[in-house]
């Protein structure tokens, strides 16, 4: 499993090292990153018991406790990195780790990618015009239909709209967009999570799902037609449901995933339940990609305070999805 190191100035090196040292991890890890930075982080964080070994594509990756293989993509010097401070150098480096990991997956040398966090500021300083991981992965795999899923044991959510102002959400929603979100969610639940007949709950946009048009008509005009189209194509999907109750029922097992109409509608309940162990999954890609559900945490970078729970969960879920994709599709 390929694990990108993320921004060298963030908590990426730390959480990758901690995941490698975790006794519950039995997955051979290959870090796509920088050997010198990993070694410096290990020494500074008292994780020097981890043996960090260089790796080349012709070599195997063995499953040994406290052994971490690193594909040394960049040749950084520790003194070039100021923990907590993204720069042009860290932005360019983190981008190179991602593109190299994609190459390994395309070549069949890695089953999938679990990514440590990067900085949008760093990318911008390096002149790299992508908002984040998802768009980079989509571009370099020629993927047009993709979406972000936040996945945990109790709740999975996908989003019809993501990083846009709340006031713009109603204007961005249309039946095709909502249907596309339902469809990709359905396909991912079947293929990646091995759920033969998924049940998807769909959030309304307005309070009480519009209450028959009293509080808004997006449910009747946009969301309900998308749900109907999905049903006509054989998908098990609810009608638009009140957002203030759907997540309770989903957390109890009524739905395998919930399609949400805007960012905070889905992310607030998700992080309430899965703040430490949530995983970001990019659905629709030809390669497997998971990620932590948090950012670079520059305020605690290289201080030994970062939790690796989400990183560990991302690696394990990437393995789970990769194994499911290897199964014959019926």
LUMMARPA-937792 format. One record per residue: y, z, x of N, C-alpha, C, CB in turn; residue in three letters. Coordinates in steps of 0.2 Angstrom, whole numbers, plus 5000, padded with zeros to 4 digits. Atoms other than C-alpha are relative to their C-alpha. Last residue first. Glycine has a CB too. Layout:
BEGIN
YZXYZXYZXYZXala;...
REM end
This chain:
BEGIN
500450025006494949484894500549994994499550054998unk;499549995006495849494911499649974994500649965001unk;500050075004494549524925500450014994499349984998unk;500550005005495149684935500049934996500050064995unk;500650034997496149654950499550004995499850045006unk;499950075000497749694940499449965003500649985004unk;500050035007497149864935500149925001500550034996unk;500750005001496849904954499949974993499750075000unk;500350054996498649854958499250004998500150015007unk;499850075003499349954943499649955004500749995000unk;500450005007498350114949500249934997500350064995unk;500750014999498950084967499649994994499750065004unk;500050074997500750064962499249995001500450005007unk;500050045006500550224951499949935003500750014996unk;500650005004499950324966500049954994499950074998unk;500650034996501350264977499450004996499950045007unk;499950084999502650294964499549975004500749995003unk;500250035006501950474960500149925000500550034994unk;500850005001502050514978499849974994499850085001unk;500350054995503850454980499350004999500350025007unk;499950075002504350544964499749955004500749994998unk;500450005006503650714970500049934997500250054995unk;500350064999504450694988499549984993499549995006unk;500650005003505750824985499649935000500050034993unk;500150055005507250824997499250014997500049935002unk;500049975007507750985005499849954995500850014999unk;500649975002507350945023499950034993499950055005unk;499949935000509150915028499350044998500550024995unk;500349984993508950725033500150085001500449975006unk;500450044995509950675018499950035006500449935001unk;500549964997510550815006499649965005499550034995unk;499749934999512250755000499450045004500250034994unk;499649994993511650575003500250075001500649955000unk;499849934999510450584988500350025007499350044999unk;500049984992509850404991500150075001500449965003unk;499650034995509450384972499950025007500750004998unk;499449974997508150434960500449965005499950085002unk;499550015006506750364949500750045002499750034994unk;499849935003505650334964500549994995500350045006unk;499549974996504950154965500150074997500749965000unk;499849935003503550044959500650035004499450054999unk;499449974997503249854963500250074996500649965000unk;499949935003501649764960500650035004499450045001unk;500349954996501749574963500250074997500449995007unk;500650024998501949434951499750045005500049935003unk;500150034993503349524943499349985002500350055005unk;500050075000503449554924500049965007500749984997unk;500550035004503749744924500249925000500050024993unk;499750075002504749824938499549964997500349975006unk;500550064999504150004938500449944998499450014995unk;499750075002505250154941499649955001500749995003unk;500150064996504250314942500449944997499349995001unk;499950065003504650494935499949945005500649994996unk;500550044999503950644944500049934997499350034998unk;500250004993505450754947499449955001499750075001unk;499450004995506550724932499749995007500450064999unk;500350034993505050674921500550005005499749944999unk;500749994999505250764904499849985007499649964995unk;500149935002507150784903499350015001500250004993unk;499949964994507250624914500050074998500749995003unk;500550014995506450524900500150055006500049935003unk;500649975002507450594886499549995006499749974994unk;499949925001509050554895499450034998500650014995unk;500149964994508450384902500150074999500549975005unk;500749994997508050294886500050055006499749945002unk;500449985005509650314876499350015002500049944995unk;500149935001510550324892499650024994500750034999unk;500249964994510250144897499950074998500550005005unk;499550004994510450044881499750065005500750024997unk;499550065000509349974867500550015005500350014993unk;499349975001507750074870500549945000500150065005unk;499550054998505950004869500750034997499849934996unk;499550015005504750154868500549955003500450074999unk;499450014997503050154876500550004995500049945005unk;500250014992501250204873500649995004499549945001unk;499850074997501850264856499850005007500749994998unk;500050055005501150414845500149935002500550024995unk;500550055000500650514860500049954995499350035000unk;500649975003501550674858499449955000500150034993unk;500249964995502950614870499350044997500550065001unk;500350044995503150464858499750055006500549965004unk;500650035002503350574843499749965006500149954994unk;500449955001504750674851499349984999500250054994unk;500249984994505550514858499550074999500550025005unk;500550044997505650434841499750035006500249935001unk;500749985001506550574833499549975003499950004992unk;500049934999508450564838499350034998500550034995unk;500149984993508250374841500050085001500649985004unk;499449954998507950344822499950025008500150054996unk;500149935002506650204821500650045003499450035003unk;499549964997506750014821500050074998500749974999unk;499350035002505149944814500550045004500150014992unk;499749975005503549994825500649964997500350075001unk;499449984998502549874836500350034993500549955002unk;500049945004500749824837500750035002499450055002unk;499949934997500849654844500150054995500749995004unk;500649964999499949504836500250065004499549965004unk;500450034994501249364837499550055002500549995006unk;500350075001501849394820499649985005500649964998unk;500649995005502149584824499649934999500250034994unk;500549974995503249534839499450014996500350065003unk;500350054996504249424827499550025005500649975004unk;500450045004504449564815499749945004500449974994unk;500649965002505049684828499549964996500150074997unk;500450004994506349554834499350044999500450035006unk;500350064999506949534816499649995006500549945000unk;500550015005507149724814499749935001500250014993unk;500649974997508149734830499449994995500250075001unk;500250024993509549604827499350035001500550025005unk;499850074998510249594809499649985006500749995000unk;500250055005509449744800500149935003500450014994unk;500749995002509549864815499749944996499850074997unk;500350044995511249794821499250014999500150045007unk;500550045002511949844804499649965005500349944996unk;500050054996512950004807499449954998499850025007unk;499749984994513050174800500049945005499650065003unk;499449955001512850144781500350015007499750064997unk;499450034999511749984785500650054999500149954995unk;499950055005510150054778500749975000499950034993unk;500049985007510350214787500149954995500550064999unk;499550045005510850124803500050034993499849935000unk;500250075000509350184814500449964995499249994998unk;500450015005509750364809499849934999500350024993unk;500249945003511250354821499549994994500550054998unk;499549955003511450184828499650064997500349964994unk;499449994996510450074840500550054997500449935000unk;499450035003508750084833500650015004500150034993unk;499449965002507350124844500549964997500350035007unk;499350034999505750034845500550044997500049934997unk;499449985004504050114847500649975001500050085000unk;499350004997502650014855500550034994500249935003unk;499649995005500750034852500750025002499850064995unk;499549955000499649964865500450004993500549975005unk;499650025006498049874861500650055000499650004993unk;500250065003496949864877500549984994499350014997unk;500049985007497949984887499849944996500750044998unk;500650015003497549944905499950034994499550035005unk;500249935002499150014912499350004997500550034996unk;499949954995499649854922499750074999500850015001unk;500250034994498949714911500050065005500449945002unk;500650035000499049784894499749995007499949944995unk;500449945003500549904895499349975001500250024993unk;500149954994501349764906499650064998500750035002unk;500450034995501149634892499850055006500349935003unk;500750015003501749744878499649975006500049954994unk;500349935001503349794888499250004998500450044995unk;500249984994503649614892499750075001500649995005unk;500550044997503549564874499850025007500249935000unk;500749985004504549704867499449975004500049994993unk;500249934997505949674880499450024997500650054998unk;500250014993505949484876499850075003500549975004unk;500750025000506049534857499749995007499949934996unk;500449945002507549634860499349985000500250034993unk;500049954995508449494870499550064998500750035002unk;500450024994507949364858499950055005500349935002unk;500750005002508549464843499649985006499949964994unk;500250055004510249494851499350004999500249935002unk;500750005003511049634860500049944995499950074995unk;500550034995512549604872499350004996499950045006unk;499950084999513849624859499549975004500750005003unk;500250045006513149794853500149935001500550024994unk;500750015002513049854871499949964994499750074999unk;500250075000514849824877499349994997500049975007unk;499750045005515549984872499849934999500850015001unk;500249995007514250074881500349964995500050084999unk;499649955003514749994898499750014992500749994999unk;499450035003513349894906500450064996499949944995unk;499449974997511949944918500649964997500049995007unk;500149954995510349924907500750025002499649975006unk;499450014996510149824891500050065005500750004996unk;499750065002508549804881500649985004500149994993unk;499350005002507749954891500249924998500550025005unk;499750064998506050014893500649984997499549934999unk;499450035004505350184891500249945004500650055000unk;499850064996503750274896500549974995499349955001unk;499650055003503350454891500149945004500750034998unk;499849985007502150594893500449944997500350064999unk;500649985004501250544909500250014993499750065003unk;500249934999502850464916499350014996500550054999unk;500649985002503550284918499850075002499549955002unk;500149934997505250214918499450034997500750054998unk;500349945003505150034915500050065003499249984998unk;500249934997506349904921499750044995500750035003unk;499749945002506249724916499850065003500050014992unk;500249934998505749554920500450054997500050005008unk;500149955005505749374914499750065003499549974995unk;499450005005506549254927499950054995500049934997unk;500149975007505449284942500650004996499750075001unk;499950055005505549174957499850024993499649935002unk;500650025003504749304968500149954995499650064998unk;500450024995506249324980499349984998499950055006unk;499850064997507449324966499549975005500750015004unk;500050065005506549444955500249945004500550024994unk;500750025001506249564970499949944995499750064997unk;500350034994508049564975499349974999500150055006unk;499850074999508649584957499849975006500850004999unk;500350045005507549734955500249935000500250034993unk;500650034999508049814971499749954995499550065000unk;500549964998509849824968499449975001500050064995unk;499849945003511549744962499550065003500050004993unk;500549995005511249594974500250074997499350005002unk;499750005007512649514984499450014995500349934998unk;500650025003512249565002500150014992499350045002unk;499950075003513849565011499449974997500249955006unk;500350054996513249705022500149934998499250025001unk;499750004993514549825015499749955005499950075003unk;499450035000513949774998500450005006500450044995unk;500150075001512149815002500749965000499649994993unk;500350034994512649985009499949934999499450035002unk;499550004996513650024993499849975007500350075001unk;499650065002512249974982500650005005500250014993unk;499349995002511250104992500349944998500450045006unk;499550034996509350104994500750014997499849925000unk;499450025003507950224987500549965005500450054997unk;499649945000506150224993500749974998500050035007unk;499350004996505150084987500350065000500449944997unk;499749945003503250074982500750015004499650065000unk;499449974997502649894985500250074996500549955001unk;499449995004500949824981500550035004499950034994unk;500150005007499249774987500650004995499550054998unk;499949945003499749725004499950004993500850035001unk;500149944995499149595016500250074997500449985006unk;500649965002498949465002499850055005499449955000unk;500550024995500249345010499350044998500250015007unk;500250075001501349364995499549975004500749965001unk;500350005007501249554996499849934999500450034995unk;500749984999501649545015499650004993500150085002unk;500450054997503149435011499350025001500349995007unk;500150055004503849554998499549945003500649964997unk;500549985004503749695010499749954995500250074996unk;500650004996504749595023499450034996500150045006unk;500250075000506049565009499449995004500649955003unk;500350035006506149745005499849935001500650004995unk;500649975001506349805023499749984993500150084999unk;500550034996507649675027499350034999500150015007unk;500150075003508749735013499449975003500649965000unk;500449995006508649915019499849944997500450054996unk;500749984999509149855036499650014994500050075005unk;500450064998510649755030499350025002500349975006unk;500150055006511249905020499649945002500749984998unk;500649985004510950025035499949964994500250084997unk;500750004996511949915047499550034995500050045006unk;500250075000513449885035499350005003500449955004unk;499650044996513550075033499749924999500050025007unk;500250075000512950205021500549965004499949984993unk;499450055000513450385026499749935001500450025006unk;499549995006512350535021500649955000500350075001unk;500349985006511450545038500550014995499650065001unk;499749945002512450455051499750024993500850005000unk;500049985007511350325059500350074999499350014998unk;499750055004511750235075500150024993499749935001unk;499349995000511250385085500449954996500250005008unk;499849945004509450365079500850025000499650065002unk;500049944996509350195087500350054996500549995006unk;499449965000508850045076499950065005500150034993unk;500049964993507549915081500750045000500049955006unk;499349994997507249845063499950045007500550034996unk;499650065001505549785056500750005003500249994992unk;499349994997504449905064500449944999499950025008unk;499850074998502949895052500750005003499949954994unk;499450035001502450075052500149935003500650055004unk;499950064997500850165050500749974999499449954999unk;499550055003500750345046500149945004500750044998unk;499950064996499350465051500449954996499349975002unk;499549994996499350645044500149945005499950065004unk;499549955001497650625036500550015006499750074999unk;500149944996496750465040500650054998500049985007unk;499849945003496550315029499950065003499750004993unk;500549955002496550165040500350064997499650025007unk;499749945002497750015040499550054998500650004995unk;500249975006496949865049500550064999499350025000unk;500449934999497849765062499950034993500550055004unk;500750014998498349575062499650075000500049975007unk;500450035006499949605052499349995002500349944998unk;499950075000500649725066499549974995499949965007unk;500550045003500749915065500249925000499950024993unk;499750075002501650045075499449964997500349975007unk;500250054996500950225074500349934998499249994999unk;499750075003501750375067499849955005500850014999unk;500150054994500650535070500349934997499349995003unk;500250075003501250665057500049955006500549984995unk;500750015000501250835066499749934997499750064995unk;500250044994503050805070499250005000500350035006unk;500650035003503550855052499749965006500249954995unk;500649964998504850985058499349974997500150074997unk;500249965006506250895049499450045001499949954994unk;499549955002507150845065499850044994500649954998unk;499849944996505650785073500550044997500249975007unk;500649955000504950685058500250065005499449965003unk;500049965006506750605056499450055000499949964993unk;499449954999506850555074500050044994500649965001unk;500249954995505050475073500650055000499949975007unk;500549965002505450385057499850065004499449964998unk;499749955005507050325064499550044997500449954994unk;499649954996506250255080500350054995500549975004unk;500449954996504850165070500450065003499649975005unk;499750004993506050075058499650065003500750015000unk;499349974998505550015041500150005007499950074997unk;499650064998504049945031500750035001500049944994unk;499350005001502950095030500349945003500350075003unk;499750044995501050065028500850004999499749935000unk;499350025000500150195019500249965006500450064999unk;499750034993498250215017500749984999499649955003unk;499950085000497950305000500349985007500549994994unk;500650034996497150485000500149925000499450024996unk;499950074999498750584996499449975003500649985003unk;500350045006498350754989500049935001500450034994unk;500750005000498650835006499649974995499750075000unk;500249975006500450775007499250005000500349974993unk;500249934998500950735025499650034994500550045003unk;500550014995501150545021499650075002500249975006unk;500650035004502150595005499449995005500249934997unk;500349955004503250705016499449984996500550044996unk;500449964996503550565028499750064997500550035006unk;500650044997504050445015499650045004500249945003unk;500550005005505150575007499449965001500349984993unk;500349935001506050615023499549994995500650044998unk;500449994995506350425028499650074999500450015007unk;500650045000507050385011499550025006500249935001unk;500649965000508250535010499349965000500050044994unk;500149975006509750425014499450055001499949964994unk;499649945000510450365031499950044994500749985000unk;500249964995508950245034500550075000500149975007unk;499549994995509150175017499950055005500750024996unk;499449995003507450135010500650005005500050064996unk;499749934998505850165020500750014996500249995007unk;499450014996504850035011500450065001500549954996unk;499449955002503150085006500649985004499750075001unk;499450004996501749955007500550054997500249935001unk;499450005004500050005000500650005004500050064995unk;
REM end
